[in-house]
Amino acid sequence: MNQQPPLPKRNRSLVYVWVAALAAVAAFAGVYVTMGGPDNQAPPVDRSASPSSEVKTGAHPLATGAVTTFVFKPQPEALPDIRFLNGNGAEMSLASFKGKVVLLNVWATWCAPCREEMPDLDKLQAALGSDKFQVVALAVDKSGIDGARKFLADIKTEKLEPFADPTAKEGLRLKVIGMPTTILIDAQGREIGRLIGPAKWDSPEAKRLIEAQL
């Protein structure tokens, strides 16, 4: 059998570079769905505007296990008072939840990882939901409140209320660069930190993270 001559050293190096690049892209794509999906044509966020002084992933004692990738702010930071619709179609704002610790989950009906983690968010709300804590699952796509309501009904959630931003712009004000993104907010309406990508929100580690803020 004829053997192919070995590739020149320079060509072999190029092959290794391309293989490494493709592997990195594949790993990144598996983490979360970037903004700008089929039902949301909002422009990308300027990442340079994001704070650079965040506590690194896993560096905080509460960022462990299922929430290892949760990134804490060095100090709680003010958030824009975004506006959206509740399940009755009435407009409300993030300020409506002041006095409660809020886990704000930003998602979209077309986002597969969002569908994967939503039942866990429902279980978290069932376990810890009270006058002191609420999971707010905010759909940011043009299907609006009807699309959010149908999505939650299809996956048979029991405790989550539908909320939606049909303009699909408020996620940009929150500097969300991919979905799902989940932001932990203190009772004063300030961001404690966030996790990009899906997580097991009904896990002991996630509950411990929430309970530490109550």
VMD Tcl script that draws the C-alpha trace (Angstrom):
set ca {
  {0.00 0.00 0.00}
  {1.31 3.43 -0.92}
  {1.95 5.70 2.04}
  {1.31 9.42 1.89}
  {4.44 11.50 2.49}
  {4.38 13.30 5.88}
  {3.15 16.88 5.94}
  {5.86 19.53 6.07}
  {6.46 20.81 9.59}
  {4.85 24.20 8.81}
  {1.67 22.55 7.49}
  {1.43 20.28 10.54}
  {1.60 23.35 12.79}
  {-1.26 24.98 10.89}
  {-3.39 21.84 11.28}
  {-2.78 21.81 15.05}
  {-3.77 25.50 15.29}
  {-7.05 24.91 13.40}
  {-7.93 21.86 15.51}
  {-7.34 23.82 18.72}
  {-9.41 26.75 17.45}
  {-12.33 24.53 16.48}
  {-12.26 22.81 19.87}
  {-12.36 26.16 21.66}
  {-15.33 27.32 19.58}
  {-17.21 24.10 20.29}
  {-16.60 24.42 24.03}
  {-17.77 28.03 24.06}
  {-20.92 27.23 22.09}
  {-21.90 24.60 24.64}
  {-22.05 27.07 27.51}
  {-24.90 29.39 26.55}
  {-26.86 30.85 23.66}
  {-25.69 34.29 22.59}
  {-28.06 37.20 22.14}
  {-29.57 37.66 18.70}
  {-31.40 34.35 18.15}
  {-34.19 33.78 15.63}
  {-36.77 35.64 17.69}
  {-34.53 38.40 18.94}
  {-32.54 40.54 16.55}
  {-31.19 42.96 19.15}
  {-27.65 44.25 18.52}
  {-24.80 42.70 20.53}
  {-23.70 44.23 23.80}
  {-20.49 46.24 24.03}
  {-18.56 43.93 26.36}
  {-16.01 46.64 27.11}
  {-18.73 48.42 29.11}
  {-18.98 45.51 31.56}
  {-17.27 45.95 34.95}
  {-13.80 44.40 35.07}
  {-13.54 44.24 38.87}
  {-15.79 41.21 39.44}
  {-14.74 38.49 41.86}
  {-13.45 35.67 39.64}
  {-15.46 32.53 38.98}
  {-15.15 30.06 41.84}
  {-13.17 32.50 44.02}
  {-16.05 33.03 46.47}
  {-16.82 30.35 49.12}
  {-20.47 30.27 47.99}
  {-19.53 29.74 44.32}
  {-19.20 25.98 44.52}
  {-20.61 22.82 42.96}
  {-23.54 23.54 40.66}
  {-22.95 27.31 40.92}
  {-19.16 27.35 40.61}
  {-19.44 29.74 37.65}
  {-21.43 32.32 39.63}
  {-19.46 35.59 39.60}
  {-19.86 37.90 42.58}
  {-19.53 41.66 42.44}
  {-16.96 43.05 44.92}
  {-19.81 45.23 46.18}
  {-23.52 45.12 45.25}
  {-24.11 47.35 42.20}
  {-27.14 49.34 41.10}
  {-29.16 47.93 38.19}
  {-31.26 49.82 35.64}
  {-34.97 49.82 36.48}
  {-35.97 47.72 33.50}
  {-39.64 47.51 32.47}
  {-41.55 44.45 31.34}
  {-44.99 42.78 31.36}
  {-46.45 40.51 34.01}
  {-48.77 37.56 33.42}
  {-51.79 39.87 33.13}
  {-50.11 41.94 30.41}
  {-49.65 44.91 32.75}
  {-46.39 46.86 32.68}
  {-44.18 46.73 35.74}
  {-40.55 47.34 36.63}
  {-37.72 45.70 38.51}
  {-38.31 48.18 41.33}
  {-41.61 46.41 42.02}
  {-39.62 43.65 43.74}
  {-37.67 45.86 46.16}
  {-37.80 44.37 49.62}
  {-37.27 40.87 48.19}
  {-34.15 39.02 47.19}
  {-34.69 38.22 43.49}
  {-33.13 35.63 41.24}
  {-33.68 37.22 37.82}
  {-33.40 34.64 35.04}
  {-33.14 36.19 31.56}
  {-34.20 33.69 28.91}
  {-35.92 33.27 25.53}
  {-38.45 30.81 24.15}
  {-36.04 29.73 21.39}
  {-33.17 29.01 23.82}
  {-32.62 25.26 24.38}
  {-30.45 25.63 27.53}
  {-33.19 27.86 28.97}
  {-35.72 25.06 28.54}
  {-33.28 22.66 30.19}
  {-32.87 24.68 33.39}
  {-36.40 26.10 33.78}
  {-37.78 23.11 35.77}
  {-34.96 23.60 38.30}
  {-35.89 27.27 38.69}
  {-39.48 26.19 39.25}
  {-38.35 23.80 42.00}
  {-36.24 26.56 43.57}
  {-39.26 28.86 43.67}
  {-41.32 26.05 45.23}
  {-38.67 25.46 47.90}
  {-37.66 29.03 48.80}
  {-40.31 31.34 47.34}
  {-41.75 33.68 49.99}
  {-42.33 37.33 50.82}
  {-38.52 37.53 51.07}
  {-37.48 35.73 47.88}
  {-38.75 35.23 44.33}
  {-37.50 33.72 41.10}
  {-38.34 36.12 38.26}
  {-38.07 34.34 34.90}
  {-38.02 37.12 32.30}
  {-38.47 36.16 28.64}
  {-36.78 38.64 26.31}
  {-38.15 37.87 22.86}
  {-40.87 39.06 20.55}
  {-43.32 36.28 21.42}
  {-44.15 38.44 24.43}
  {-46.18 37.40 27.45}
  {-48.28 34.92 25.46}
  {-45.13 33.11 24.32}
  {-43.73 33.07 27.86}
  {-47.00 31.75 29.28}
  {-47.18 28.98 26.67}
  {-43.55 28.01 27.22}
  {-44.04 27.63 30.97}
  {-47.26 25.67 30.43}
  {-45.59 23.34 27.92}
  {-42.87 22.34 30.38}
  {-45.44 22.11 33.19}
  {-43.96 24.59 35.67}
  {-46.13 25.11 38.74}
  {-44.66 28.03 40.70}
  {-43.06 30.39 38.17}
  {-45.01 33.45 37.04}
  {-44.66 34.54 33.40}
  {-42.84 37.82 32.75}
  {-41.80 39.12 29.33}
  {-40.06 41.95 27.53}
  {-41.46 41.85 23.97}
  {-39.06 44.63 22.90}
  {-36.14 42.28 23.64}
  {-34.10 45.35 24.63}
  {-34.06 45.26 28.42}
  {-31.55 42.43 28.45}
  {-29.11 44.81 26.80}
  {-29.64 47.36 29.58}
  {-28.72 44.59 32.02}
  {-25.57 43.87 29.94}
  {-26.71 40.33 29.25}
  {-24.44 38.81 26.59}
  {-25.97 35.33 26.42}
  {-28.96 33.31 27.53}
  {-29.74 32.07 29.97}
  {-28.17 34.61 32.31}
  {-29.23 34.62 35.95}
  {-28.70 37.68 38.16}
  {-28.96 37.58 41.96}
  {-30.42 40.83 43.28}
  {-30.53 41.96 46.91}
  {-33.55 43.42 48.68}
  {-32.38 46.95 47.77}
  {-32.48 46.11 44.07}
  {-28.71 45.84 43.61}
  {-26.84 43.12 41.73}
  {-24.94 40.71 43.98}
  {-23.56 38.75 41.02}
  {-24.54 36.65 38.02}
  {-24.14 33.29 36.33}
  {-24.00 32.93 32.55}
  {-25.35 29.68 31.17}
  {-27.67 27.02 32.63}
  {-27.28 25.75 36.19}
  {-28.91 23.29 38.59}
  {-30.84 25.88 40.55}
  {-32.52 23.32 42.80}
  {-29.15 21.99 43.99}
  {-27.96 22.34 47.61}
  {-25.21 24.74 46.48}
  {-27.68 27.01 44.68}
  {-30.02 27.04 47.69}
  {-27.12 27.85 49.98}
  {-26.18 30.76 47.70}
  {-29.73 32.15 47.90}
  {-30.23 31.52 51.61}
  {-27.03 33.42 52.43}
  {-28.72 36.57 51.10}
  {-31.98 36.19 53.07}
}
mol new
graphics top color blue
foreach p $ca { graphics top sphere $p radius 0.5 }
foreach p [lrange $ca 0 end-1] q [lrange $ca 1 end] { graphics top cylinder $p $q radius 0.2 }
display resetview
